[in-house]
Amino acid sequence: MSGGTDAGPGIDERLGRLVRRVQADARVPAVSAALHRADRPLWSCTVGETGGDRALSPQTRFRIGSITKTFTAVLILQCRDDGLLDLDDPVGRHLDLPAHGELTVRRLLSHTAGLQREPFGDVWDSLRAPDSDQLVAELDRAERVLPPARRFHYSNLGVAVLGQLVGRLRGGSWAEVLAERVLTPLGLTETSVAPGSEAATGFLVDAYSDEAHPEPPTDFGAVGPAAQLWSTATDMARWAAFLADPAALDPPGAVLAPATLDEMRWPLTTTDETLWGAGFGLGLILIPQGERVVHVGHIGAMPGFLAAAYGRRGGDGTAGAMGAAVLGSSGTAAELFDLPHRLLTAAVEHDPAEIEPWRPGSPAPAALRGLLGRWWGEGFEYVFTWHDGSLRARGAGDPPGGPPAVFAPLPDRPDVFRTVSGREAGELLRLTRDEVGTVVRMHWATYRFSRHQETFDRYDFRAGG
C-alpha cells in the first residue's frame, strides 16, 4: 500500500484502513482511492497488484465505466449555456435520426425517456459495440420500453445519442470535444478514452475460490460517451470535487457556471419508487446523507472494473471542493460503490474543516434597515435579516440548518426583489411604504406580510380589529 500526505492527525491511517478492509473482504486484485479537499493536501491510497508487470501506484489507470456519463452531461450543459440547444428540445431537432427523435434532451439526461438500456443487438455477448453510423441506423430497431417521464429507466443508448449530439453541435468527435472543453481546462491529465501504458487489468474473481481471471479488453465504440473512459482515483476525486463545488476548482466558470451545476444537481426523479434513497438529476446520481448533506457523482461498471466517485455538499465540517473516488479491478466487488461515501464521512467526522471566525460586515442599506426583523405571513412568523450583502428571510420556527430565502433587488424596479434561492425561489418580494418611506407591508409570492399577526381579512390580533 502507498499513502499520500497526512490529511490530519491520524486521519491518513484511518482512511487507509477503510480501503484495506474493503480490498481484503471483497477480494479485489487492485484498489486505488483518493480524497480531494480544498483545505488539505490530496490523499491517496493503493492496495494490491495491477495484474501486469508494473507496480500499482496512484498513476495506475482503471476503467471508470458509467462515471463517463457525468462528463457527457457536462458537455451537453455547455452546449445549452452556449445557446446551441434547449434541454426541452427533441433530440431530432439537431440529429437526423430514423426513430426516437421526439425524445427530449432533458429526458435522455435524466434517464426518464423510456429508451431501452442498450443498443440493438446482444452487445454484451459479442463485445462489439456499434460505430456512429450503425448506432444511428439501428435506432429504429431499439424499443421505447416505457412512456417518456413515466419513471427512471437507465439507458446507455440514450447517453450514446447525447454523445452524437455533442459531436454534431461542436463539429468534432465526442472524445475530441471532451479533451478540449473539460479534461484540459480542469487538469485531468490522466483521464482518456484509452487505457495508456500503466493501466490495471480487470478481473472476474471466482465466487468459490481465489482464482481471478482477466476479463477481455473492450472498446465501447459509439457508446463511449456512456462508459468508455479510463482514469486514476486522483483525477476522479478532483472531478467529484468539481461536481460538488465548481467555483473552488474553476473560479472563472470556464468549464461550467456554478449555477449550471446547481441545476444538474437538482433531483428530477428517484431511482426507486419506494426507498427514495437515491435521486437522479441531469446526468448525476444524488445520494442524501441526512442533515442536509448530499453526495453527488456516479458509479461505473465495465468487465473487470468497478468505480465510484462522489463529491460532498452541505453539512457542518464539510470542506470546500470535497470529493472521493474509489477504483477497483474486480467486476463484482460491489462494496467498492459505498467506499467513497464512507471516506467522505470519516474525513468530515475525524478531520472536519476549520470553523471560520465571524467578522463584522457592512450595514444594510439605509432604505432596507427599517424592514429588518419580524414579520407575519399566512399566520406564521418570519425573520428578515441582512447578512453577507443580501436580504434574507427564514421562518421563526425553521430548523437552524435550513437554508434561508435570499433576495436580490431588481435594478429597474425600486422596492421589488427576486427570491434567488431558498423558500419561494423565483418569486417576487414587493415592499409597500407609507408617506414617510417606512415599509409597512410586504407581498412575497403575492402573500401579504405585516408586522403583526393578521387573518386573511386583516383582523389584527394586536390591535384587536
VMD Tcl script that draws the C-alpha trace (Angstrom):
set ca {
  {0.00 0.00 0.00}
  {1.09 3.56 -0.66}
  {-0.26 6.53 1.26}
  {-0.30 10.22 0.45}
  {0.40 13.22 2.63}
  {-1.31 13.09 6.00}
  {-4.74 14.78 5.89}
  {-4.85 15.47 9.63}
  {-3.94 13.81 12.94}
  {-4.49 10.08 12.43}
  {-6.84 10.51 9.51}
  {-4.41 9.13 6.91}
  {-4.23 5.75 8.65}
  {-7.98 5.74 9.38}
  {-8.87 6.25 5.73}
  {-6.22 3.77 4.59}
  {-7.65 1.13 6.90}
  {-11.10 1.55 5.32}
  {-9.58 0.92 1.90}
  {-7.53 -2.07 3.03}
  {-10.56 -3.62 4.72}
  {-12.68 -3.45 1.59}
  {-9.86 -4.72 -0.63}
  {-9.36 -7.74 1.60}
  {-13.00 -8.54 2.37}
  {-14.27 -8.01 -1.18}
  {-11.22 -9.75 -2.69}
  {-10.28 -7.02 -5.18}
  {-6.97 -7.54 -7.01}
  {-6.25 -3.79 -7.05}
  {-7.91 -0.79 -5.40}
  {-6.97 2.85 -5.83}
  {-8.66 5.53 -3.70}
  {-8.24 9.27 -3.32}
  {-9.73 12.15 -1.33}
  {-9.66 15.74 -2.59}
  {-10.45 18.76 -0.45}
  {-9.55 22.43 -0.73}
  {-8.06 22.75 2.75}
  {-5.75 19.71 2.84}
  {-3.17 18.05 0.58}
  {-4.51 15.37 -1.74}
  {-4.77 11.98 -0.02}
  {-4.41 8.73 -1.96}
  {-4.07 5.04 -1.20}
  {-3.43 1.95 -3.32}
  {-3.72 -1.71 -2.32}
  {-2.95 -4.79 -4.42}
  {-1.37 -5.50 -7.79}
  {-2.14 -4.32 -11.32}
  {-2.13 -7.76 -12.89}
  {0.74 -6.70 -15.17}
  {4.44 -6.03 -14.87}
  {4.04 -2.54 -13.41}
  {3.62 -1.78 -9.72}
  {0.29 -0.34 -8.61}
  {0.52 3.41 -7.98}
  {-1.75 6.47 -7.86}
  {-0.96 6.89 -11.58}
  {-2.42 3.49 -12.48}
  {-5.49 3.86 -14.68}
  {-8.70 1.91 -14.25}
  {-11.83 1.71 -16.36}
  {-14.39 4.09 -14.81}
  {-17.41 2.91 -16.78}
  {-20.54 4.99 -16.33}
  {-18.81 7.80 -14.47}
  {-18.15 8.76 -18.11}
  {-21.81 9.81 -18.29}
  {-21.17 12.74 -15.97}
  {-18.66 14.13 -18.47}
  {-21.15 13.80 -21.32}
  {-23.76 15.55 -19.20}
  {-21.41 18.48 -18.59}
  {-20.72 18.71 -22.34}
  {-24.47 18.85 -23.02}
  {-24.99 21.60 -20.44}
  {-22.10 23.54 -22.01}
  {-23.98 23.38 -25.31}
  {-27.12 24.64 -23.59}
  {-25.28 27.50 -21.90}
  {-23.74 28.45 -25.26}
  {-27.18 28.63 -26.86}
  {-26.72 25.60 -29.10}
  {-29.72 23.71 -27.71}
  {-32.51 23.80 -25.15}
  {-32.90 20.94 -22.70}
  {-36.51 20.52 -23.77}
  {-35.61 20.27 -27.46}
  {-36.46 16.95 -29.10}
  {-33.12 15.41 -29.95}
  {-34.27 15.01 -33.54}
  {-34.19 18.77 -33.93}
  {-30.40 18.54 -34.01}
  {-29.74 14.98 -35.29}
  {-31.15 13.16 -38.29}
  {-32.48 10.01 -36.63}
  {-34.63 7.21 -38.04}
  {-36.57 6.87 -34.76}
  {-36.96 8.34 -31.26}
  {-36.12 11.85 -32.40}
  {-39.04 13.18 -30.34}
  {-37.32 12.29 -27.04}
  {-36.05 15.40 -25.30}
  {-32.52 16.13 -24.21}
  {-33.67 16.54 -20.61}
  {-35.35 13.13 -20.56}
  {-32.30 11.44 -22.03}
  {-30.02 13.10 -19.46}
  {-32.21 12.06 -16.52}
  {-32.91 8.51 -17.80}
  {-36.64 9.21 -17.96}
  {-37.01 8.97 -21.76}
  {-38.07 5.30 -21.63}
  {-35.48 4.21 -24.20}
  {-34.17 0.64 -23.92}
  {-30.99 0.15 -21.91}
  {-28.52 -0.91 -24.64}
  {-28.09 -0.51 -28.41}
  {-29.84 -3.03 -30.65}
  {-28.28 -6.49 -30.56}
  {-26.54 -8.56 -27.91}
  {-23.56 -6.28 -27.43}
  {-22.54 -7.94 -24.16}
  {-22.34 -11.33 -25.90}
  {-20.38 -10.15 -28.89}
  {-18.44 -7.39 -27.04}
  {-18.71 -5.44 -30.29}
  {-20.24 -2.01 -29.90}
  {-21.67 -0.18 -32.92}
  {-19.85 2.65 -34.62}
  {-21.58 6.00 -35.04}
  {-23.25 5.16 -38.34}
  {-24.53 1.82 -37.09}
  {-25.75 3.29 -33.79}
  {-27.91 5.83 -35.61}
  {-29.03 3.48 -38.40}
  {-30.29 0.88 -35.93}
  {-32.19 3.26 -33.67}
  {-35.42 2.22 -35.39}
  {-34.78 -1.30 -34.09}
  {-34.45 -0.09 -30.48}
  {-37.54 -0.09 -28.29}
  {-39.15 2.60 -26.24}
  {-39.78 0.29 -23.28}
  {-41.65 2.87 -21.18}
  {-43.59 6.07 -21.91}
  {-41.45 9.22 -21.52}
  {-41.48 10.65 -17.98}
  {-43.12 7.50 -16.57}
  {-40.18 6.55 -14.34}
  {-36.41 6.19 -14.11}
  {-35.03 3.64 -16.58}
  {-31.27 3.60 -17.07}
  {-30.15 3.77 -20.71}
  {-26.63 3.59 -22.11}
  {-28.19 4.01 -25.53}
  {-29.76 7.33 -24.54}
  {-26.44 8.76 -23.40}
  {-24.75 7.44 -26.55}
  {-27.24 9.50 -28.58}
  {-26.31 12.54 -26.48}
  {-22.67 11.90 -27.33}
  {-23.60 12.02 -31.02}
  {-25.35 15.30 -30.32}
  {-22.24 16.82 -28.70}
  {-20.12 15.92 -31.72}
  {-22.70 17.27 -34.15}
  {-23.06 20.62 -32.39}
  {-19.34 21.13 -31.76}
  {-18.03 19.88 -35.09}
  {-15.78 17.11 -33.80}
  {-15.86 13.72 -32.15}
  {-17.15 13.35 -28.61}
  {-13.63 12.42 -27.44}
  {-12.07 15.48 -29.06}
  {-14.64 17.83 -27.57}
  {-14.25 16.24 -24.14}
  {-10.47 16.67 -24.12}
  {-10.64 20.27 -25.32}
  {-13.51 21.54 -23.23}
  {-13.29 19.58 -19.95}
  {-10.21 17.43 -19.38}
  {-7.59 20.01 -20.33}
  {-9.16 23.03 -18.54}
  {-9.57 21.05 -15.30}
  {-6.12 19.46 -15.44}
  {-7.45 15.89 -15.64}
  {-4.32 14.71 -17.38}
  {-4.72 11.01 -16.54}
  {-8.25 10.69 -17.93}
  {-8.69 9.48 -21.52}
  {-10.60 7.15 -23.82}
  {-7.56 4.82 -23.95}
  {-6.04 2.85 -21.05}
  {-2.48 4.04 -21.60}
  {0.63 2.12 -20.66}
  {0.04 1.91 -16.90}
  {-3.48 0.51 -16.78}
  {-4.64 -2.18 -14.37}
  {-6.04 -5.45 -15.68}
  {-9.71 -6.08 -14.93}
  {-10.70 -9.41 -13.37}
  {-13.65 -11.59 -12.54}
  {-12.92 -13.17 -9.15}
  {-14.36 -16.66 -8.78}
  {-17.15 -16.87 -6.22}
  {-15.90 -20.17 -4.73}
  {-12.14 -19.96 -4.98}
  {-9.35 -17.40 -5.03}
  {-8.92 -17.54 -8.80}
  {-9.01 -14.15 -10.54}
  {-9.47 -14.48 -14.29}
  {-8.79 -11.48 -16.54}
  {-11.73 -10.05 -18.48}
  {-11.26 -9.32 -22.19}
  {-10.47 -5.72 -23.16}
  {-13.38 -3.87 -24.74}
  {-13.86 -0.72 -26.77}
  {-17.33 0.75 -26.48}
  {-17.28 2.49 -29.86}
  {-20.17 4.91 -30.37}
  {-21.48 4.03 -26.90}
  {-18.25 5.51 -25.50}
  {-19.99 8.66 -24.16}
  {-21.75 6.34 -21.71}
  {-18.83 4.25 -20.43}
  {-15.53 4.46 -22.32}
  {-13.19 6.46 -20.09}
  {-10.13 5.32 -18.14}
  {-8.76 7.37 -15.25}
  {-7.00 7.45 -11.91}
  {-8.52 7.82 -8.46}
  {-6.77 11.18 -8.02}
  {-8.28 12.57 -11.23}
  {-11.71 11.23 -10.30}
  {-11.58 12.67 -6.77}
  {-10.84 16.04 -8.35}
  {-13.71 15.58 -10.81}
  {-16.10 14.67 -7.99}
  {-14.99 17.77 -6.10}
  {-15.75 19.85 -9.20}
  {-19.27 18.40 -9.44}
  {-19.89 19.36 -5.81}
  {-18.10 22.73 -5.67}
  {-17.24 24.02 -9.17}
  {-16.43 27.56 -8.02}
  {-13.48 26.25 -5.99}
  {-11.84 24.37 -8.88}
  {-12.96 26.55 -11.78}
  {-13.33 30.11 -10.37}
  {-13.97 31.81 -13.75}
  {-16.55 29.17 -14.73}
  {-14.58 28.29 -17.87}
  {-15.90 24.71 -17.88}
  {-19.36 25.30 -16.43}
  {-21.02 28.01 -14.38}
  {-21.73 27.09 -10.75}
  {-25.41 27.89 -11.32}
  {-25.50 25.28 -14.09}
  {-24.04 22.65 -11.75}
  {-26.74 23.64 -9.25}
  {-29.28 22.85 -11.97}
  {-27.65 19.50 -12.73}
  {-27.75 18.52 -9.06}
  {-31.49 19.16 -8.68}
  {-33.22 15.73 -8.39}
  {-35.57 15.08 -11.30}
  {-36.54 11.53 -10.34}
  {-35.92 8.85 -7.75}
  {-34.24 5.63 -8.77}
  {-36.62 3.53 -6.64}
  {-40.26 4.45 -6.09}
  {-40.42 3.15 -2.50}
  {-36.96 3.56 -0.97}
  {-36.20 7.15 -2.10}
  {-32.58 6.53 -1.16}
  {-31.13 7.98 -4.35}
  {-32.16 10.56 -6.90}
  {-31.09 11.40 -10.42}
  {-30.54 14.88 -11.77}
  {-29.15 15.91 -15.15}
  {-26.65 13.09 -15.57}
  {-25.76 12.91 -11.86}
  {-26.63 10.46 -9.07}
  {-27.65 12.15 -5.82}
  {-27.32 10.25 -2.52}
  {-28.78 12.04 0.54}
  {-26.75 11.58 3.72}
  {-29.06 13.25 6.26}
  {-28.66 16.63 7.98}
  {-28.96 18.44 4.63}
  {-25.90 16.67 3.20}
  {-25.87 15.16 -0.28}
  {-23.21 13.22 -2.16}
  {-23.24 13.85 -5.91}
  {-21.48 11.80 -8.57}
  {-21.83 8.42 -10.25}
  {-20.80 4.78 -10.17}
  {-19.35 2.77 -13.05}
  {-19.06 -0.86 -14.11}
  {-17.29 -2.46 -17.07}
  {-15.97 -6.02 -17.49}
  {-13.40 -6.47 -14.72}
  {-13.80 -2.99 -13.22}
  {-16.00 -1.12 -10.74}
  {-15.66 2.55 -9.83}
  {-17.38 5.25 -7.80}
  {-16.76 8.98 -7.43}
  {-18.77 11.40 -5.29}
  {-18.45 14.96 -4.08}
  {-19.93 16.16 -0.80}
  {-22.18 19.20 -0.36}
  {-23.55 20.69 2.83}
  {-23.24 19.84 6.47}
  {-21.11 21.01 9.35}
  {-17.42 20.21 8.88}
  {-17.58 19.71 5.11}
  {-14.60 21.31 3.41}
  {-14.70 23.13 0.10}
  {-14.08 21.09 -3.05}
  {-14.51 17.79 -1.25}
  {-14.59 14.64 -3.38}
  {-13.64 10.98 -3.08}
  {-13.09 8.28 -5.67}
  {-12.51 4.52 -5.47}
  {-11.48 2.43 -8.48}
  {-11.12 -1.35 -8.40}
  {-10.10 -4.17 -10.74}
  {-12.93 -6.57 -9.90}
  {-16.22 -6.70 -11.76}
  {-18.22 -8.00 -8.79}
  {-16.93 -6.23 -5.64}
  {-19.98 -4.04 -5.08}
  {-18.58 -2.97 -1.70}
  {-16.44 -0.53 -3.68}
  {-19.52 1.54 -4.50}
  {-20.10 2.50 -0.87}
  {-16.48 3.25 -0.03}
  {-16.36 6.89 -1.30}
  {-19.29 7.72 0.97}
  {-17.50 6.16 3.93}
  {-14.26 8.02 3.14}
  {-16.06 11.37 2.90}
  {-18.00 10.75 6.11}
  {-14.89 9.66 8.03}
  {-12.92 12.67 6.82}
  {-15.61 15.08 7.97}
  {-16.08 13.30 11.30}
  {-12.41 12.94 12.22}
  {-10.84 15.85 10.35}
  {-13.54 18.50 9.87}
  {-12.95 21.76 8.06}
  {-11.81 24.64 10.23}
  {-14.54 26.89 11.62}
  {-14.23 30.32 10.04}
  {-14.48 33.13 12.59}
  {-17.35 35.58 12.23}
  {-16.34 39.12 11.39}
  {-18.44 42.29 11.34}
  {-19.68 43.26 7.90}
  {-21.19 46.25 6.16}
  {-24.57 47.53 7.38}
  {-27.78 47.09 5.45}
  {-28.60 49.89 3.00}
  {-30.46 52.74 4.68}
  {-33.59 52.07 2.63}
  {-33.81 48.50 3.98}
  {-32.87 48.87 7.63}
  {-36.43 49.62 8.67}
  {-37.81 46.34 7.30}
  {-35.39 44.06 9.18}
  {-36.84 42.00 12.00}
  {-40.06 40.06 12.47}
  {-42.96 39.90 10.05}
  {-46.07 37.75 9.81}
  {-47.45 35.98 6.73}
  {-50.19 33.34 6.46}
  {-50.35 33.35 10.27}
  {-46.67 32.39 10.62}
  {-43.78 34.45 11.91}
  {-40.72 35.19 9.75}
  {-37.46 37.00 10.44}
  {-35.91 39.23 7.76}
  {-32.18 39.93 8.12}
  {-29.20 41.38 6.24}
  {-26.18 39.06 6.00}
  {-23.28 38.75 3.56}
  {-24.54 41.67 1.49}
  {-28.05 40.37 0.85}
  {-31.56 40.49 2.27}
  {-32.64 37.15 3.74}
  {-35.66 35.57 5.42}
  {-36.46 32.40 7.29}
  {-39.38 31.13 9.30}
  {-39.04 31.81 13.03}
  {-39.60 28.12 13.68}
  {-37.39 26.74 10.88}
  {-34.69 24.21 11.82}
  {-31.38 26.02 12.30}
  {-29.64 24.13 9.50}
  {-32.19 25.02 6.85}
  {-31.18 27.50 4.14}
  {-32.72 30.97 4.24}
  {-34.52 32.61 1.37}
  {-32.15 35.05 -0.31}
  {-33.35 38.09 -2.26}
  {-31.74 40.18 -4.99}
  {-33.04 43.64 -5.96}
  {-34.45 44.21 -9.43}
  {-32.36 47.01 -10.94}
  {-35.26 48.62 -12.79}
  {-37.92 48.34 -10.06}
  {-37.24 50.01 -6.71}
  {-38.59 48.08 -3.72}
  {-39.01 44.86 -5.71}
  {-36.75 41.85 -5.12}
  {-36.40 38.43 -6.73}
  {-36.05 35.37 -4.49}
  {-32.86 33.79 -5.82}
  {-32.63 30.77 -3.52}
  {-34.39 29.03 -0.67}
  {-38.12 29.20 0.03}
  {-40.19 30.55 -2.88}
  {-37.18 30.70 -5.22}
  {-38.04 32.70 -8.32}
  {-40.93 34.62 -6.71}
  {-41.08 38.38 -6.15}
  {-40.96 40.28 -2.87}
  {-42.67 43.71 -3.08}
  {-42.34 46.40 -0.45}
  {-45.05 48.95 0.33}
  {-44.07 52.17 2.11}
  {-46.11 54.87 3.83}
  {-45.87 58.57 3.11}
  {-42.64 58.96 5.11}
  {-40.94 55.97 3.46}
  {-41.40 53.34 6.19}
  {-42.05 49.81 4.95}
  {-45.48 48.96 6.34}
  {-46.41 45.94 4.26}
  {-44.75 43.37 2.01}
  {-46.04 40.86 -0.52}
  {-43.98 37.73 -1.06}
  {-45.20 35.35 -3.78}
  {-48.38 37.52 -3.55}
  {-48.96 36.66 0.14}
  {-49.32 39.70 2.41}
  {-46.78 40.19 5.20}
  {-47.43 42.56 8.08}
  {-45.69 43.50 11.31}
  {-48.44 41.88 13.39}
  {-50.29 38.58 13.08}
  {-53.41 39.07 10.96}
  {-56.17 36.96 9.48}
  {-56.56 36.95 5.71}
  {-59.31 39.61 6.04}
  {-56.83 41.77 8.02}
  {-58.06 41.21 11.57}
  {-55.06 42.37 13.65}
  {-54.81 40.42 16.93}
  {-52.55 43.04 18.48}
  {-54.83 45.93 17.61}
  {-57.97 43.96 18.35}
  {-59.56 44.59 14.98}
}
mol new
graphics top color blue
foreach p $ca { graphics top sphere $p radius 0.5 }
foreach p [lrange $ca 0 end-1] q [lrange $ca 1 end] { graphics top cylinder $p $q radius 0.2 }
display resetview
